[in-house]
Amino acid sequence: MPVQLLDADPDPEVVDGLSDVLVDCVAGGASVGFLTGLTADAVGLGRTLLVLDTETGSDAESLYARRGWRRVGSIEDFALTPDGALSGTTIFSKRLDTP
């Protein structure tokens, strides 16, 4: 799965973002490939910090933790599930300037 992070602003102080990207945590590794590609593009653009959120209690939480993302916190009843129910969201960050 090709991934490209577009540099929307040449000012390195501006934080780039992805919005509403849904990644299915599949055992086949597509989600790992997505994260790897996203990280590589961000490093190539000179970015040092990535931030994302995911549904609290989802399989994605453990995926992000295994891939070096740090759980920052959570917000209850912040997002809607596909069936329209309210769900919490958990926020993660990842520093790119440290191994």
C-alpha positions in Angstrom: 0.0 0.0 0.0 1.7 3.2 -1.1 1.6 6.0 1.4 2.6 9.6 0.9 2.6 12.5 3.4 2.2 15.7 1.6 4.2 18.7 2.9 1.4 21.3 2.9 3.5 24.1 4.2 7.2 24.7 3.8 7.4 26.1 7.3 9.0 23.3 9.5 7.2 24.7 12.5 3.8 23.7 11.0 2.5 20.3 12.0 1.4 18.2 9.0 -1.6 16.0 9.5 -3.6 13.2 8.1 -7.3 13.3 8.6 -9.8 10.5 8.7 -7.5 7.8 7.5 -9.0 4.5 8.5 -6.5 1.6 8.8 -7.8 -1.9 9.3 -5.6 -3.9 11.6 -5.1 -6.9 9.5 -2.8 -9.8 10.3 -1.4 -9.6 6.8 0.6 -6.5 7.6 -1.1 -3.8 5.5 -1.4 -1.6 8.6 2.2 -2.0 9.5 3.2 -1.1 5.9 1.0 2.0 6.1 2.7 3.1 9.4 6.2 2.4 7.9 5.5 4.4 4.8 3.9 7.3 6.7 6.9 7.4 9.1 9.4 7.3 6.2 7.6 10.2 4.4 7.5 12.2 7.6 11.3 11.7 8.2 11.9 12.6 4.6 10.1 15.9 5.2 12.2 16.6 8.3 9.3 16.0 10.7 10.1 14.9 14.2 6.7 14.1 15.8 3.6 12.2 14.6 0.3 12.2 16.4 -2.7 10.0 15.8 -5.9 8.8 17.5 -7.8 5.6 17.3 -10.9 4.1 18.8 -10.4 3.2 22.5 -10.4 -0.6 23.0 -9.7 -1.3 19.3 -7.0 -3.7 18.0 -5.2 -0.6 16.7 -4.2 0.4 20.2 -1.9 -2.6 20.7 -0.6 -2.3 17.1 0.6 1.3 17.7 2.2 0.4 21.0 4.1 -2.5 19.3 5.3 -0.1 16.6 6.8 2.4 19.1 3.9 4.8 19.5 3.4 6.3 23.0 -0.1 6.5 24.5 -0.7 10.1 25.5 -4.3 9.9 26.8 -7.9 9.3 25.9 -11.1 11.2 25.5 -14.4 9.5 26.2 -17.4 9.7 23.8 -15.3 11.7 21.3 -15.9 9.7 18.0 -18.6 7.9 16.3 -18.4 4.2 15.4 -19.5 3.1 11.9 -22.9 2.2 13.4 -23.3 5.7 14.9 -22.6 4.9 18.5 -20.3 7.2 20.6 -16.9 5.8 21.4 -13.8 7.0 23.2 -10.6 7.9 21.3 -7.1 7.2 22.4 -4.3 9.5 21.4 -0.7 8.4 20.5 2.5 10.2 19.6 5.7 9.0 18.1 9.1 10.9 18.1 11.0 10.5 14.9 14.3 12.0 16.0 15.1 9.2 18.5 15.6 5.5 17.6 
